[in-house]
């Protein structure tokens, strides 16, 4: 699901967490979707986290920028 241009250079765990938030926003019943303010809080929190990820044998430290 990651952008192929990134060639796998992104924190997979971070993407997984983002997808969890996104999946909550695409419910069949609109009243089951979260309020956008809560989505923003969740994504802001995730973006503030330092994520450790190993890509192609190299160690990378990713810090999301807000």
N, C-alpha and C positions, 0 to 999 in steps of 0.2 A: 504494500500500500504506500510505502514511502516513495517520494519523488525520485525517479531513476537518475536524475541529474546529480543527486547527492551521492550516488554510487555506494550506498550503504553507510555513509559517514554521518550517522545521526544516532541518538540514544534510543534504542529499541524500547527500553522500559518507559521512556518518556512518551514515545509515540503510543504505546499501549494505553497509558493513562489518559492521553488526549482522546483516544478512540472511545474509551469508556464514557467520558463526558459527552462526546459527540453522539454516541448511541442513545443517550438519554434524551437528546433533542429531536430524534426522528421517530417518535412514537406514533402509532397509527391514530391514537386519540389525542388531539391537541391538549386536552386538559390534563394529560399524563406527562406532558413535557415540563421541564423545570422553568422557572421564571428566569428571564435573561440575566437579571442581576446575580442570581446564584451561579449561572454558567460562567459569567465574568469572574466572580470570586474564585471559582474552582480553577479556571484557566490561569488566572493571575497567580494563584498559589502554586500551581504546577510550574509556571514559568519562572518562579523565584527559587525553585529547588535546584541544587547542584546535583547533577546526575553523573554517575560513573558508568562508563560503558567501554567494552572491549570490542574493537572492530578490526578484523583481519590481522589478529595477532598483535596489534599495536594498542597501547593504552591511551585513552583520550579522556580528558575531563571536560565536560560540557557544562557551561553555565548559561542558562537561558537569559536573554535580555528582555526587559519589559519596555 
